[in-house]
């Protein structure tokens, strides 16, 4: 689904995989392994009779019929929901189904490029106009999902592709609607299923989760928060909250304000209007944030107009912005925190896909759909964090 120049690791050798060379439902001939995770694999395949390359996401046999019906429901939920989304900034689902011997698969468009996480690892913080350009394309994808009553709930750099198809500007695709949730009840195209989202379980990735997701509450403003975290990371080179344990990151989202840009990089050169936009996305309570992706995009347009920059939504992959804030990028090329990953101690609940081993040069790898959704029991630390503060005694 994607070709990448990024370092790769984690997948076993192709020779150990009996799926290689197999044809699923007389339509998809598997060529090679692109990525692998604890719950499934992504393969490069050819679709017949169109002779078209696709990325084929396959569920591990251990989650087959009768073994984990809840996971099967989530797998097909992702397929059916994503297949209904048509925005050019959203990955396209081509087909999905099950073979006679119980193999579940989703066929998706094959993409070339890097995940946003890989891009940030390679380049460090991005110039702020380029970061806004990428953010605007993500917001357009999510706006379509929200309009049909769906929330992503697992937005993060690993679930955003920056394609190679253009050399002078970024083209973005949002991936992995595996944690998608309906927020308009019976009128939604996808009904809620309590066997998929259970009480006492958190779904999401800790570094990018909105505070209310710790209580299994989410609406479109939760995606606004996650988008703010992604934009913060593009500008600063790290997410706002870091900790050794996932539970500590979640508690920070609930209780702590994001560090001001100047506290991380005093000479960052990013206009105050841009920082204010990010911080509004990261407000602790949903009513304090932008209420929709339309509001986010309008705020970006106002910000660009205020600072006197035009063309950021359609222009080049900015190498820098001279004369704005006195800096050519967003923070230094490298900082004290290094490259941030998808989150500490994440546990795969959806199909988590890592890159296949590198063989030199440009290497195809999986679209990383579903990478790293967190499954965490509400332990004592989180219970304490969520407990209301008692009133002060007189």
VEXDREN-2710 file (C-alpha; in Angstrom, 1 decimal):
% VEXDREN-2710
k/r/px/py/pz
1/UNK/0.0/0.0/0.0
2/UNK/2.9/2.2/0.6
3/UNK/6.5/2.5/-0.5
4/UNK/8.8/4.0/2.0
5/UNK/12.4/5.3/2.3
6/UNK/12.2/4.9/6.0
7/UNK/14.2/2.3/8.0
8/UNK/12.2/-0.8/8.6
9/UNK/12.1/-3.6/11.2
10/UNK/9.9/-6.1/12.8
11/UNK/8.5/-8.4/10.1
12/UNK/9.6/-12.0/9.7
13/UNK/11.1/-13.2/6.5
14/UNK/8.8/-13.7/3.6
15/UNK/9.8/-17.3/3.1
16/UNK/8.1/-18.2/6.5
17/UNK/4.7/-17.0/5.3
18/UNK/2.4/-19.6/3.6
19/UNK/0.2/-16.8/2.3
20/UNK/2.8/-15.7/-0.2
21/UNK/1.7/-16.6/-3.7
22/UNK/-1.9/-17.5/-2.6
23/UNK/-4.9/-16.1/-4.4
24/UNK/-7.8/-15.0/-2.2
25/UNK/-11.3/-15.4/-3.6
26/UNK/-9.9/-15.7/-7.2
27/UNK/-9.2/-12.0/-7.1
28/UNK/-6.1/-11.1/-5.0
29/UNK/-2.7/-12.7/-5.7
30/UNK/-0.3/-12.0/-2.7
31/UNK/3.1/-10.9/-3.8
32/UNK/5.0/-10.0/-0.6
33/UNK/4.7/-9.0/3.0
34/UNK/4.5/-5.3/3.6
35/UNK/4.0/-5.2/7.3
36/UNK/3.1/-7.4/10.3
37/UNK/1.6/-6.9/13.7
38/UNK/0.2/-9.1/16.5
39/UNK/-3.2/-9.3/15.0
40/UNK/-2.6/-9.4/11.3
41/UNK/-0.5/-8.6/8.3
42/UNK/-0.6/-6.3/5.3
43/UNK/0.5/-7.6/1.9
44/UNK/1.3/-6.3/-1.5
45/UNK/-1.1/-8.0/-3.9
46/UNK/-2.4/-7.8/-7.5
47/UNK/-6.1/-7.6/-8.1
48/UNK/-7.5/-9.6/-11.0
49/UNK/-8.7/-9.0/-13.6
50/UNK/-7.6/-5.3/-13.3
51/UNK/-4.0/-6.1/-12.8
52/UNK/-4.0/-3.4/-10.1
53/UNK/-1.6/-3.3/-7.1
54/UNK/-3.4/-3.2/-3.8
55/UNK/-2.5/-3.4/-0.1
56/UNK/-4.3/-6.4/1.5
57/UNK/-4.9/-6.3/5.2
58/UNK/-5.4/-9.9/6.5
59/UNK/-6.6/-11.0/10.0
60/UNK/-4.6/-13.6/11.8
61/UNK/-6.2/-17.1/11.8
62/UNK/-6.3/-17.0/15.6
63/UNK/-9.0/-14.4/15.4
64/UNK/-11.1/-16.6/13.0
65/UNK/-14.7/-17.6/13.2
66/UNK/-15.8/-18.5/16.8
67/UNK/-12.5/-17.5/18.4
68/UNK/-12.9/-13.7/18.8
69/UNK/-16.2/-12.6/17.4
70/UNK/-15.8/-9.1/18.9
71/UNK/-12.6/-8.5/16.9
72/UNK/-14.2/-9.8/13.7
73/UNK/-16.9/-7.2/14.2
74/UNK/-14.4/-4.4/14.6
75/UNK/-12.5/-5.7/11.6
76/UNK/-15.5/-5.5/9.3
77/UNK/-16.7/-2.3/10.9
78/UNK/-13.5/-0.7/9.8
79/UNK/-13.9/-2.1/6.3
80/UNK/-17.6/-1.1/5.8
81/UNK/-17.1/2.3/7.3
82/UNK/-14.0/3.2/5.4
83/UNK/-15.4/1.9/2.1
84/UNK/-18.2/4.6/2.5
85/UNK/-15.7/7.5/2.8
86/UNK/-14.8/9.1/-0.6
87/UNK/-12.7/12.1/0.3
88/UNK/-9.3/12.3/-1.6
89/UNK/-7.5/12.7/1.7
90/UNK/-8.9/9.4/3.0
91/UNK/-7.5/6.0/2.1
92/UNK/-9.7/4.1/-0.4
93/UNK/-11.1/0.7/0.5
94/UNK/-11.5/-1.4/-2.7
95/UNK/-13.0/-4.6/-1.4
96/UNK/-13.3/-6.8/1.7
97/UNK/-14.5/-10.2/2.6
98/UNK/-13.8/-13.7/3.9
99/UNK/-12.5/-16.8/2.0
100/UNK/-14.1/-20.2/2.2
101/UNK/-11.4/-21.3/4.7
102/UNK/-12.1/-18.4/7.0
103/UNK/-9.4/-15.8/6.1
104/UNK/-10.7/-12.2/6.6
105/UNK/-9.2/-9.4/4.4
106/UNK/-9.6/-5.8/3.4
107/UNK/-8.1/-4.6/0.1
108/UNK/-7.0/-1.0/-0.1
109/UNK/-5.3/1.3/-2.5
110/UNK/-1.5/0.9/-2.7
111/UNK/0.2/4.2/-1.7
112/UNK/3.8/5.4/-2.0
113/UNK/5.3/7.6/0.6
114/UNK/6.0/7.9/4.3
115/UNK/3.8/8.0/7.3
116/UNK/3.8/11.4/9.0
117/UNK/5.6/9.7/11.9
118/UNK/8.4/8.5/9.6
119/UNK/8.6/11.9/8.0
120/UNK/9.1/13.6/11.4
121/UNK/11.7/11.1/12.4
122/UNK/13.6/11.9/9.2
123/UNK/13.2/15.7/9.2
124/UNK/12.5/16.8/12.8
125/UNK/10.1/19.7/13.3
126/UNK/8.4/21.0/10.1
127/UNK/8.2/24.7/9.0
128/UNK/4.9/25.9/10.4
129/UNK/3.2/26.6/7.0
130/UNK/4.0/23.1/5.9
131/UNK/2.6/21.8/9.2
132/UNK/-0.6/23.8/8.6
133/UNK/-0.9/22.5/5.1
134/UNK/-0.7/18.9/6.3
135/UNK/-3.1/19.6/9.1
136/UNK/-5.7/21.2/6.8
137/UNK/-5.7/18.0/4.6
138/UNK/-6.2/15.8/7.7
139/UNK/-9.0/18.1/8.8
140/UNK/-10.7/17.7/5.4
141/UNK/-10.7/13.9/5.7
142/UNK/-12.1/14.0/9.2
143/UNK/-14.7/16.5/8.3
144/UNK/-16.2/14.1/5.8
145/UNK/-16.2/11.3/8.5
146/UNK/-17.8/13.6/11.0
147/UNK/-20.5/14.6/8.5
148/UNK/-21.7/11.0/8.2
149/UNK/-21.6/10.6/12.0
150/UNK/-18.2/8.9/12.5
151/UNK/-15.3/9.7/14.8
152/UNK/-11.8/8.4/14.1
153/UNK/-10.6/8.2/17.7
154/UNK/-7.0/7.1/16.9
155/UNK/-5.5/9.9/14.9
156/UNK/-1.7/10.1/15.2
157/UNK/1.3/10.5/12.9
158/UNK/1.4/6.7/12.2
159/UNK/-2.1/6.9/10.8
160/UNK/-1.3/9.7/8.3
161/UNK/0.4/9.1/5.0
162/UNK/2.4/11.8/3.2
163/UNK/2.5/10.6/-0.4
164/UNK/5.4/10.7/-3.0
165/UNK/3.1/11.5/-5.9
166/UNK/4.0/15.2/-6.0
167/UNK/7.5/16.7/-5.7
168/UNK/6.5/20.3/-4.9
169/UNK/3.7/19.9/-2.3
170/UNK/2.4/17.4/0.2
171/UNK/-0.5/15.1/-0.5
172/UNK/-2.0/13.5/2.6
173/UNK/-4.1/10.4/3.3
174/UNK/-5.7/9.5/6.6
175/UNK/-5.6/5.8/7.5
176/UNK/-7.0/3.4/10.0
177/UNK/-10.6/3.9/10.9
178/UNK/-10.4/0.7/13.0
179/UNK/-11.5/2.5/16.1
180/UNK/-14.2/4.5/14.3
181/UNK/-17.3/5.2/16.4
182/UNK/-20.7/6.5/15.5
183/UNK/-21.9/9.6/17.5
184/UNK/-25.4/10.1/16.3
185/UNK/-27.1/6.9/17.6
186/UNK/-29.7/5.1/15.5
187/UNK/-29.5/7.6/12.7
188/UNK/-25.8/6.8/12.1
189/UNK/-24.7/4.4/9.3
190/UNK/-22.9/2.3/11.8
191/UNK/-24.8/1.3/15.0
192/UNK/-23.0/1.1/18.3
193/UNK/-22.0/-2.4/19.5
194/UNK/-21.2/-2.8/23.2
195/UNK/-19.3/-6.0/22.5
196/UNK/-16.7/-3.9/20.6
197/UNK/-16.3/-1.0/23.0
198/UNK/-16.7/-2.3/26.6
199/UNK/-17.0/-0.5/29.9
200/UNK/-13.7/-0.1/31.7
201/UNK/-11.6/-0.2/28.5
202/UNK/-9.8/2.7/26.9
203/UNK/-9.5/2.8/23.1
204/UNK/-6.9/5.0/21.5
205/UNK/-3.2/5.8/21.6
206/UNK/-2.1/7.5/24.9
207/UNK/0.0/10.4/23.5
208/UNK/-2.8/11.5/21.1
209/UNK/-6.0/10.8/23.2
210/UNK/-8.4/13.5/24.3
211/UNK/-8.9/13.7/28.0
212/UNK/-12.5/12.5/27.7
213/UNK/-11.4/9.3/25.9
214/UNK/-10.1/8.1/29.3
215/UNK/-13.8/7.8/30.2
216/UNK/-14.7/6.2/26.9
217/UNK/-16.4/9.4/25.8
218/UNK/-15.8/10.8/22.4
219/UNK/-17.3/13.1/19.8
220/UNK/-15.9/15.1/16.9
221/UNK/-14.2/17.4/19.3
222/UNK/-12.1/14.5/20.5
223/UNK/-10.6/14.3/17.0
224/UNK/-10.0/18.0/17.1
225/UNK/-7.9/17.4/20.3
226/UNK/-5.9/14.6/18.6
227/UNK/-5.4/16.8/15.6
228/UNK/-4.0/19.5/17.9
229/UNK/-1.6/16.9/19.4
230/UNK/-0.4/15.9/15.9
231/UNK/0.1/19.6/14.9
232/UNK/2.0/20.3/18.1
233/UNK/4.3/17.4/17.3
234/UNK/4.9/18.6/13.8
235/UNK/5.9/22.0/15.1
236/UNK/7.9/21.0/18.2
237/UNK/9.2/17.6/17.2
238/UNK/7.5/15.9/20.1
239/UNK/4.0/15.5/21.5
240/UNK/3.0/17.8/24.3
241/UNK/3.0/15.0/27.0
242/UNK/5.7/12.4/27.5
243/UNK/6.1/9.8/30.2
244/UNK/7.6/6.4/30.7
245/UNK/4.2/4.8/31.3
246/UNK/1.1/5.0/29.2
247/UNK/-1.1/5.6/32.2
248/UNK/1.1/8.6/33.2
249/UNK/0.6/10.1/29.7
250/UNK/-3.1/9.8/30.0
251/UNK/-3.1/11.5/33.4
252/UNK/-1.1/14.4/32.0
253/UNK/-3.7/14.8/29.2
254/UNK/-6.3/15.1/31.9
255/UNK/-4.5/17.3/34.4
256/UNK/-1.7/19.3/32.8
257/UNK/-1.5/22.2/30.4
258/UNK/0.5/21.6/27.2
259/UNK/4.0/23.1/27.5
260/UNK/4.2/26.5/25.8
261/UNK/6.3/26.5/22.7
262/UNK/8.8/28.9/24.2
263/UNK/9.4/26.6/27.2
264/UNK/10.7/23.9/24.8
265/UNK/12.4/26.1/22.2
266/UNK/12.7/29.8/23.2
267/UNK/13.7/30.9/19.7
268/UNK/11.1/28.8/17.8
269/UNK/10.0/31.7/15.5
270/UNK/6.4/30.4/15.2
271/UNK/3.8/33.2/15.2
272/UNK/1.7/33.5/18.4
273/UNK/-1.4/33.1/16.3
274/UNK/-0.3/29.6/15.3
275/UNK/0.5/28.6/18.9
276/UNK/-2.9/30.0/20.0
277/UNK/-4.6/27.8/17.4
278/UNK/-2.8/24.7/18.6
279/UNK/-3.6/25.4/22.2
280/UNK/-7.3/25.9/21.5
281/UNK/-7.4/22.5/19.9
282/UNK/-5.8/21.1/23.1
283/UNK/-8.3/22.6/25.5
284/UNK/-9.1/20.2/28.3
285/UNK/-12.9/20.3/27.9
286/UNK/-14.6/19.8/24.5
287/UNK/-16.7/23.1/24.7
288/UNK/-13.4/25.1/24.9
289/UNK/-12.1/23.7/21.7
290/UNK/-13.0/24.3/18.1
291/UNK/-16.4/22.6/17.7
292/UNK/-15.8/21.2/14.2
293/UNK/-13.2/20.6/11.6
294/UNK/-14.8/23.5/9.6
295/UNK/-13.9/25.8/12.6
296/UNK/-10.4/24.4/12.7
297/UNK/-9.9/25.1/9.0
298/UNK/-11.4/28.6/9.2
299/UNK/-9.1/29.3/12.2
300/UNK/-6.1/28.3/10.0
301/UNK/-7.2/30.6/7.2
302/UNK/-7.6/33.5/9.6
303/UNK/-4.2/32.8/11.1
304/UNK/-2.5/32.8/7.7
305/UNK/-4.2/36.0/6.8
306/UNK/-3.2/37.7/10.1
307/UNK/0.5/36.8/9.7
308/UNK/0.5/37.7/6.0
309/UNK/1.2/34.3/4.5
310/UNK/-0.7/33.0/1.5
311/UNK/-0.7/29.8/-0.4
312/UNK/0.2/27.5/2.4
313/UNK/-2.7/25.2/1.6
314/UNK/-1.7/24.6/-1.9
315/UNK/1.9/25.5/-2.2
316/UNK/5.3/23.8/-1.9
317/UNK/6.8/21.7/0.8
318/UNK/8.2/24.7/2.5
319/UNK/11.9/24.7/3.2
320/UNK/11.3/27.7/5.4
321/UNK/9.5/31.0/5.8
322/UNK/11.8/33.9/5.8
323/UNK/10.6/37.1/7.4
324/UNK/7.9/35.5/9.6
325/UNK/9.0/35.2/13.2
326/UNK/12.7/35.3/12.2
327/UNK/13.0/31.5/11.7
328/UNK/13.2/29.2/8.8
329/UNK/11.5/26.3/10.6
330/UNK/9.7/25.2/13.7
331/UNK/12.3/24.8/16.4
332/UNK/15.8/23.4/15.9
333/UNK/16.5/20.5/13.6
334/UNK/17.2/18.3/16.6
335/UNK/16.1/18.8/20.2
336/UNK/16.7/17.3/23.6
337/UNK/13.9/14.8/23.3
338/UNK/14.8/13.1/20.1
339/UNK/12.2/11.6/17.7
340/UNK/8.9/10.7/19.3
341/UNK/7.1/7.5/18.4
342/UNK/3.5/6.5/18.4
343/UNK/3.3/6.4/22.2
344/UNK/4.8/4.6/25.1
345/UNK/3.9/1.0/25.9
346/UNK/1.0/0.8/23.4
347/UNK/-0.8/-2.5/23.1
348/UNK/-2.3/-3.6/19.8
349/UNK/-6.1/-4.0/20.0
350/UNK/-6.6/-3.4/16.2
351/UNK/-4.3/-4.8/13.6
352/UNK/-0.9/-3.2/14.4
353/UNK/1.4/-3.2/11.5
354/UNK/5.1/-2.5/11.6
355/UNK/7.4/-2.1/8.6
356/UNK/8.9/-5.1/6.9
357/UNK/12.7/-5.6/7.1
358/UNK/14.7/-3.4/4.9
359/UNK/16.4/-4.7/1.8
360/UNK/18.1/-1.5/0.9
361/UNK/16.9/1.5/-1.1
362/UNK/13.2/2.2/-1.4
363/UNK/11.2/-0.6/0.4
364/UNK/7.5/-1.2/0.2
365/UNK/5.7/-1.6/3.5
366/UNK/2.3/-1.7/5.0
367/UNK/0.0/1.3/5.3
368/UNK/0.3/0.8/9.1
369/UNK/-3.5/0.7/9.5
370/UNK/-4.5/0.2/13.1
371/UNK/-1.0/0.7/14.4
372/UNK/-0.9/0.6/18.2
373/UNK/-4.5/1.1/19.6
374/UNK/-4.2/1.0/23.4
375/UNK/-6.1/-1.4/25.6
376/UNK/-5.7/-0.4/29.2
377/UNK/-7.8/-1.4/32.3
378/UNK/-8.8/1.5/34.4
379/UNK/-6.3/1.0/37.1
380/UNK/-5.9/2.8/40.4
381/UNK/-3.8/5.6/39.0
382/UNK/-6.4/6.6/36.4
383/UNK/-9.2/6.2/38.9
384/UNK/-7.5/8.7/41.1
385/UNK/-6.9/11.1/38.2
386/UNK/-10.6/10.9/37.2
387/UNK/-12.0/11.3/40.7
388/UNK/-13.6/14.8/41.2
389/UNK/-11.7/17.0/43.6
390/UNK/-13.5/17.3/46.9
391/UNK/-14.6/20.7/48.0
392/UNK/-12.3/22.6/50.4
393/UNK/-13.3/22.4/54.0
394/UNK/-14.4/25.7/55.6
END
